[in-house]
Amino acid sequence: MKVQEILEMLHPLERRVIPFLRGGVELNDIAEKSGMKKIEAMRALQWLENKDILKIKSVSKEIISLDENGRAYLDKGLPERRFLEHLDGEMSLTEIKERAKLNDDEVRIALGVLKSKYAISILGNRVEATGKKRELLKDGFPEETFLKRLPLNVSDLDQRGKTAYSKLSKRKRIIKREEVKLKYVDLTKLGKEVISKFKKTKIGDLVERLTPKMLKDGSWKGKDFRRYDIKINVPKIYGGRRHFVNQAVEYARRIWLDLGFKEMTGNMLQTSFWNFDALFQPQDHPARDLMDTMFIKNPKYGRLLNKKVVERVKKTHENGWTTRSIGWRYKWDEREARKNCMRTHTTVLSAKTIALLKKSDLPAKFFSFGKNFRNETLDWSHLFELIQTDGIVVDPDANFRHLLGYLREFFRKMGFEKIRFRPAYFPYTEMSVEPEVFHPVHKKWVELGGSGIFRPEVVKPLLGEDIPVLAWGLGFDRTIMDYYGLNDIRKLYKNDLKQLRETKIWL
């Protein structure tokens, strides 16, 4: 870009700081000499940096500056000066305190300082000045000279300055030492050319905006307009949108809908009957313990409305009913089944949906998305609550290869290339597999849920007859971590505003 074009696109704030630019100049100096606010000067420097006119260099320094008492003493004098100025002949400490308007702490400090300089002699409760009084008041106190020089860089202190700093730092709120970041300017080759030409070229006031009034009355004619800088950085605008997890859920929901599935919905609060018993999970199974399940204290029990299904499930647990199974061979307890809990999986919706199906509804395909709750140990791949997507295919002609095909298609559309299935065990499916995908950051295979074909002990009590039902329950939170570049599942719900703004849209 030509130097003249740069001059014609300079903002008024940039034109105000340019006369004060030189190599090594600091931001505060520029603001002071140009009569600008610090934030205005900083903004102008950033714009000039975008044009490659200068580079802004940040340097951290330890600075000694005046504190609350230090500013007051700089105005009215240190306690030792005021003490000595008001000491006339032999006086009591009370008289001096009142005359000099000192507090007890300041009197104590003044006595110590003046005694060390042999400026006073103490006679009991009375004080008298020595011959050094006039000399000391005339020459001044080194600490006062030090205060007048502040602020100072710690590295710039000479020996006298170090001594004064050491003494003053022992007093309350006179000086403070803090780390500050200073902004310095380094001019580029282009910057030196621009500044040189700026000083030689007279640039008048450039019109910043073309207004409707100017167009109407023709006053724009003959005006010099400031050039647009189309390369300048502009503020980022963050439009309103859904939480990135919800975006991914909507995308995955569309996958199942496009595959011909209907959505199942239901409450997060369920009875243990639907959460466990209907899925042929025995009442003494470890997963039903408080270590895994969050039971509800009030109301502790729910109602079991479908008595026909309840009776079938009871007999299946106790002796296998008509499923050709021997069941779990224990006394099934309805009270245990009525316990309310936060659902531990959305497979509970699959069980309730199957129980409502009629033979005329078949074949049928359903899916669900929902929050589930488990008393997990919190780590990079586990949360107390998780989103799960479940699915069932109820079809007399369905088989295990169809199950793997549905899962492969879902994970492929979710962006995973490496997918495998590992044999597994679940109380309610046989055959059973766990789908896994390869995690590129942790360099390990990550299990994303369970799947299989529902056992007759699940299907027949709910549906009335044994028909193949393909079923899966997939942990959705882990599924979307790779897309968002997250290696810790806890970051999904961090509620970090910067993260929410900058996370990419799900595509």
C-alpha positions, -999 to +999 in steps of 0.1 A: +000+000+000+013+035-009+023+059+019-001+085+005-030+061+007-022+052+043-022+089+052-056+094+036-071+065+056-058+076+090-084+079+117-085+112+137-071+094+167-042+081+146-034+115+133-033+129+169-007+104+181+016+103+150+034+136+158+046+120+191+057+087+178+094+077+180+112+045+186+110+033+223+083+058+233+059+045+260+021+046+258+016+069+289+040+095+274+021+095+241-013+099+259+001+127+281+018+147+253-011+143+228-037+152+255-056+120+248-071+094+272-049+063+276-076+041+261-078+064+230-041+064+225-039+026+229-067+022+203-049+044+179-016+025+183-034-008+177-049+006+145-014+018+134+000-017+142-027-032+119-013-010+091+023-023+099+034+012+109+046+001+143+049-028+167+036-026+202+059-043+227+047-052+262+073-051+290+066-061+326+083-039+352+083-036+390+073-001+399+074+017+432+047+043+435+029+064+462+004+048+484-024+065+503-003+080+532+025+087+508+003+110+487-008+129+518+028+133+531+040+146+497+015+174+502+019+183+539+053+168+547+066+137+565+058+133+602+095+139+611+095+172+592+063+184+608+075+173+642+107+193+639+091+224+623+067+227+653+093+219+680+102+253+696+125+250+726+117+224+751+082+210+746+061+180+758+051+153+733+014+162+738+021+198+728+040+188+696+013+162+687-014+189+688+006+216+670+018+193+642-015+174+640+002+140+644-013+107+655+005+084+680+020+062+653+034+093+635+049+107+667+066+074+674+080+073+639+092+109+641+110+104+674+128+074+660+139+091+628+149+124+644+168+107+672+188+086+647+198+119+630+207+135+663+182+163+657+165+160+691+173+152+727+147+136+749+144+148+786+119+125+803+085+134+788+099+164+771+118+170+738+143+196+728+158+203+693+196+202+689+217+224+667+211+201+637+175+212+634+182+242+611+206+221+589+182+192+586+152+214+577+173+233+551+188+202+535+157+182+537+151+145+543+163+119+518+129+101+521+111+132+510+133+135+479+126+099+472+088+104+474+090+133+449+107+111+424+081+084+424+070+064+404+103+047+399+114+014+383+129-009+409+158-017+386+167+021+383+172+026+421+207+039+431+221+032+465+205+062+481+172+053+466+175+017+479+181+030+514+151+054+513+130+026+499+140+002+526+131+027+553+098+038+538+087+003+531+086-004+568+059+023+573+022+019+567+008+027+532+035+052+522+048+034+491+037+003+472+056-020+449+036-036+421+042-052+387+029-032+358+029-039+321+042-010+300+035-006+263+064+006+241+064+015+204+089+002+178+085+019+144+088-002+113+105+009+081+071+018+066+062+037+098+092+059+095+082+068+060+046+075+070+057+098+099+082+116+077+056+123+050+029+131+075+051+160+089+057+173+053+021+168+040-007+190+052-038+169+055-069+188+063-100+175+081-113+145+063-150+137+062-157+105+082-193+098+071-215+105+041-248+114+056-283+115+041-283+153+047-251+157+026-266+137-002-298+158-001-282+193+000-252+184-022-227+196+005-206+164-002-192+180-033-156+191-031-151+174+003-122+151+010-134+118+025-113+095+045-104+062+027-120+030+040-095+006+055-109-028+044-081-047+062-086-033+096-096-057+124-133-054+133-150-065+165-162-101+165-200-104+166-215-134+183-250-142+171-276-159+192-276-197+188-283-229+207-258-244+231-234-265+210-245-297+227-281-290+217-269-284+181-253-318+180-284-334+195-306-319+168-282-332+141-283-367+155-320-366+159-323-359+122-301-390+115-326-413+132-356-395+116-340-398+081-336-436+088-374-439+094-374-439+132-401-423+154-391-405+186-398-418+221-402-393+250-407-397+288-400-384+323-366-384+340-383-397+371-392-434+368-401-463+390-375-491+394-400-513+376-395-497+343-359-487+349-348-522+360-374-550+364-390-546+329-355-550+315-350-583+333-325-568+357-327-587+391-336-568+422-303-577+438-282-564+409-253-542+420-264-514+396-296-509+416-275-500+446-272-464+458-236-465+445-250-463+409-286-452+412-300-419+425-332-429+444-358-403+453-366-398+490-400-380+485-421-395+470-402-427+476-427-449+458-446-447+426-476-466+411-475-496+388-505-491+365-503-519+340-511-549+362-510-574+334-475-565+324-464-563+361-477-599+367-458-612+336-426-595+346-429-608+382-434-645+369-405-640+345-382-629+373-393-657+396-395-688+372-391-676+336-429-676+329-434-689+293-401-677+280-384-711+283-361-695+309-358-704+346-358-667+356-337-654+384-353-678+409-361-655+438-391-639+454-399-608+434-409-578+456-434-553+442-424-527+468-388-528+456-401-523+420-422-493+430-391-473+443-387-440+424-353-432+409-338-408+384-336-429+352-301-444+347-307-449+310-332-439+283-337-477+277-365-473+301-384-455+273-378-485+250-394-508+275-424-486+280-428-482+242-427-519+236-454-524+262-478-501+243-473-517+208-499-538+191-493-565+165-507-542+138-480-516+146-452-539+135-426-535+121-417-504+141-385-483+148-381-459+176-353-437+190-349-414+220-326-386+233-325-377+270-306-369+302-298-398+325-283-398+360-257-420+376-236-417+408-204-420+388-168-411+397-162-378+380-133-379+354-125-370+318-150-395+304-177-397+331-203-372+345-231-375+370-255-368+342-253-379+306-272-376+274-280-410+259-296-419+226-316-452+226-331-471+197-353-502+191-363-520+160-392-543+165-394-566+135-399-604+130-373-603+102-347-582+121-313-599+129-279-591+144-264-579+111-291-553+109-282-541+144-245-536+135-256-519+102-278-493+120-250-485+145-223-482+118-245-459+098-252-437+128-215-434+139-204-428+103-228-399+099-215-386+133-180-384+118-163-415+131-141-435+108-127-461+132-156-481+147-155-516+162-178-538+182-167-558+213-187-587+227-203-577+260-229-589+286-261-571+296-289-587+317-315-578+290-298-586+257-283-616+240-263-613+217-247-582+232-220-559+219-204-526+230-197-502+201-163-484+204-146-456+185-109-446+186-101-414+206-073-396+187-061-375+217-061-402+245-050-428+219-074-454+231-107-470+222-136-455+240-168-474+247-199-455+237-227-476+251-243-510+249-264-528+223-278-562+214-310-581+208-335-580+237-339-614+254-373-631+254-375-624+291-377-587+282-398-588+250-425-614+258-437-600+291-440-565+275-453-574+240-471-607+247-450-626+222-413-632+215-402-611+184-367-600+176-360-565+190-328-548+181-318-523+209-290-499+218-282-472+243-254-449+233-236-423+254-240-392+233-217-368+253-186-389+245-197-392+209-195-354+202-163-347+221-140-352+191-159-329+168-156-300+193-119-308+200-125-316+236-105-341+255-125-338+288-162-345+289-166-320+318-159-291+293-192-298+276-211-281+304-185-257+317-207-226+310-176-207+300-189-177+280-157-175+258-160-212+250-197-209+242-191-179+219-161-194+200-172-231+197-178-239+161-213-246+147-222-282+143-222-290+106 
